[in-house]
Amino acid sequence: MDPEEESFIRLSTPVEVEMTPEQVWQEIEHCKELCSALEQDCVELQRAKEAAEQRTRELWKEGEYLHKRLEQQMSLSRVHAASCQCSSCLSFRESICLAKEKRSRLRQEKQMLEERLEEVKRRGLTEDLATLLPSLPEKKMVFKGQVTDKEDVSTLMLKPQIRSPLLGGSALITFEKPEVAQGILELKEHVVELSHREELDKCRVRVRAEPVELLLPSALEISLSRSCRRILVSGLPSLGLSEEMLRDKLELFFSKTKNGGGEVESLEFLDDAGQVVLSFVQEGVAEQLIARGHIQFPIRKTKYELKISPYMSGDITSLQLQPSRCARTVRLSGIPDVLDEELMRDALEIHFQKSSRGGGEVDALSYVPEGRQAVAVFGEDVG
């Protein structure tokens, strides 16, 4: 069944936003600048984080060493230094005071570094988001929806397309009004006249009306991981080249160190997406290319700009389903194979259009004769 003709998902009426090509281009350029700034901030945050951790380790070792040395000196000279007023003892007591002050300063500096490290870690959350955004493949899209508040930005809008088998000898009929479908279900059995000619007025079939119940996802969890040796290349031009020829050119280009690449382990084209996934033998090559963001790729004396993004892989870790009944769609079963497919479809639609039979305006109807099978797709509509 056509997705545009059936669905049980209730959505608010979309608001269509139109933008001029100049505004779209300015918005794209603005997003590119933001992405570049975020990537630069991520690099600087990582460097600051590593420097803070290194300084903390050094201060910790130095503090432990001074503590042990101070304890040893105090245990050896405690009795003598307490009563003696010679210059060496006075100097020793002074060195102890200086060591205590230095230890106190080191503790304060350590506390400040730990606080700074926590701040770097908190800002590191922004780094994860900044690396995830450019990993999404570029697609040309038209926005059709409603603008929401900032509190709703983390909401994932799931619009599934549910596929359900439709066995032979059955039909799916969708009415414009839910109350008509409910009335058809309450009657359960219906006698459908297959011909309105007088000599065939007794040719009738009895069909059963059943509700259409499907399983809808109610909760979904996806685990994402970033590959350290793979990149996603998008923006490949359509020049009429064969896939084999384009594969050779890409592998040769990205295997050269002067282009920032390395030995290519594998190359995989994504179906009808103008994108390719490259895997390198050595680690670090992918990160260098991702940091560049874009690269000039020459083909036939012309250079094309390709986008380099991290390769993200995801697995569904949790999926919860809940039953849902279509409000406007009814399944008709027990239909014998006594008429041509088109004639039977017309007979069913004529019967269920009549208000005298408890029917109403039919929005869509799909019929599968006995001995055949089909798949009904429930998509986006007001089903």
C-alpha positions, -999 to 999 in steps of 0.1 A, spaced: 0 0 0 13 35 -9 28 53 22 11 85 12 -23 68 13 -22 53 48 -8 59 83 -17 58 119 7 86 129 -10 118 139 11 149 132 4 186 135 0 205 103 35 213 90 44 249 83 63 253 51 93 277 52 105 291 19 140 306 16 156 323 -14 188 307 -28 209 336 -15 195 331 21 201 293 18 237 299 7 243 324 35 230 300 60 252 272 47 283 295 48 274 305 84 271 269 94 304 261 78 321 289 98 305 277 131 316 241 124 352 252 117 353 273 149 340 244 169 366 220 154 394 246 163 380 249 199 380 211 202 417 209 193 426 236 218 406 220 245 423 187 240 457 203 242 448 222 274 434 190 289 466 170 282 488 198 295 467 200 327 469 163 333 506 163 327 511 192 352 490 174 378 511 143 375 543 162 379 531 181 409 518 150 425 552 133 422 571 164 434 548 166 464 553 130 473 590 133 471 591 164 493 569 148 518 591 117 521 622 138 524 607 160 550 596 131 571 631 115 570 648 147 580 623 154 608 627 118 622 665 121 623 668 156 637 637 161 658 652 156 692 684 175 685 669 204 667 643 209 694 668 219 721 699 230 700 704 267 692 733 262 668 733 278 634 728 244 616 697 236 637 682 270 632 688 267 595 672 233 595 641 246 613 639 274 588 641 249 559 613 229 575 591 261 576 599 268 540 591 233 530 558 234 547 549 267 530 559 253 496 539 222 503 509 244 511 514 263 479 516 231 459 484 218 474 466 250 464 481 249 429 470 212 426 435 221 437 434 249 411 446 225 384 420 199 393 393 225 391 406 236 357 407 199 346 371 194 356 361 225 335 380 211 305 362 178 309 328 196 310 337 216 279 348 183 263 311 174 260 308 202 234 337 186 216 318 153 212 288 172 198 311 192 174 326 160 161 293 143 157 276 171 137 301 170 107 299 132 107 264 134 93 263 130 55 254 161 35 220 160 19 199 185 0 167 189 20 137 212 22 125 221 57 88 214 63 78 216 99 73 238 130 99 258 148 101 247 184 115 262 216 151 255 228 138 231 254 127 207 225 160 206 206 170 172 221 137 155 210 141 128 184 111 128 160 106 92 148 85 87 117 86 50 110 73 32 80 56 0 92 54 -29 68 26 -55 73 19 -86 52 -14 -86 32 -25 -121 25 -44 -133 -6 -82 -130 -5 -81 -98 16 -81 -60 12 -73 -29 31 -97 0 29 -91 35 44 -120 59 50 -117 96 53 -135 96 86 -126 74 116 -162 70 127 -171 53 94 -143 27 99 -156 21 134 -191 15 121 -178 -10 96 -160 -29 123 -191 -30 145 -211 -47 118 -183 -73 114 -198 -91 83 -208 -75 51 -226 -88 20 -211 -72 -12 -230 -73 -45 -206 -81 -73 -229 -69 -102 -258 -45 -104 -273 -60 -136 -307 -76 -132 -296 -110 -145 -268 -111 -120 -284 -94 -90 -280 -125 -69 -242 -127 -72 -230 -117 -38 -200 -125 -15 -198 -123 23 -166 -106 37 -154 -100 73 -143 -66 86 -113 -67 110 -93 -40 128 -57 -33 116 -33 -35 146 4 -29 143 34 -25 166 48 10 169 82 19 184 77 37 217 113 40 229 146 37 210 182 38 221 211 40 197 248 36 206 272 56 184 309 49 180 336 68 160 361 49 139 398 58 143 408 45 108 378 53 86 365 85 71 333 95 52 339 113 19 308 131 5 302 155 -23 315 132 -51 307 147 -85 285 129 -111 307 129 -142 295 97 -159 326 78 -147 322 41 -140 324 30 -104 356 11 -110 373 42 -126 362 65 -97 374 39 -72 409 38 -87 411 76 -87 400 79 -51 423 52 -39 453 67 -57 446 102 -44 441 93 -8 471 69 -7 495 98 -13 511 114 18 513 148 1 475 148 1 474 139 38 465 103 31 481 69 36 478 33 25 441 26 18 428 -7 32 393 -7 17 369 16 -1 331 12 -1 306 32 -21 273 40 -3 242 33 -24 230 63 -44 244 88 -20 275 103 -37 295 92 -7 323 67 0 338 52 31 376 49 31 395 28 56 433 33 61 459 8 74 476 32 98 459 50 126 462 88 126 457 93 89 419 95 93 422 121 121 445 143 100 420 143 71 390 149 94 408 179 109 411 194 74 373 191 68 375 196 30 399 186 3 404 195 -34 400 163 -56 412 167 -92 393 149 -120 398 157 -157 418 189 -150 391 202 -127 392 203 -89 361 194 -69 358 201 -32 350 170 -12 339 170 25 358 148 49 338 136 80 343 111 108 328 77 101 301 69 128 286 35 133 255 29 153 238 -1 169 203 -2 183 207 -11 220 171 -9 231 138 -9 212 104 -9 229 72 -15 210 36 -9 218 4 -20 199 -15 6 179 -48 3 160 -54 22 127 -83 46 133 -94 49 96 -83 16 81 -101 -17 80 -90 -52 68 -115 -71 47 -109 -109 47 -126 -139 31 -128 -124 -4 -132 -153 -29 -114 -151 -63 -145 -148 -85 -138 -116 -103 -109 -99 -121 -87 -79 -97 -98 -45 -109 -135 -54 -110 -134 -68 -75 -117 -36 -63 -143 -15 -79 -171 -36 -64 -157 -33 -29 -152 5 -32 -188 10 -46 -203 -11 -17 -184 7 11 -190 41 -4 -227 38 2 -239 54 34 -269 30 33 -245 1 39 -228 19 68 -200 32 46 -186 65 37 -160 83 15 -132 59 7 -97 74 8 -78 44 -5 -83 7 -12 -59 -22 -19 -70 -57 -28 -49 -89 -31 -65 -119 -49 -62 -154 -35 -30 -171 -42 -9 -139 -40 7 -119 -13 16 -82 -8 31 -59 17 12 -29 30 34 1 40 19 24 67 36 58 65 30 95 71 -7 106 71 -36 111 94 -46 74 97 
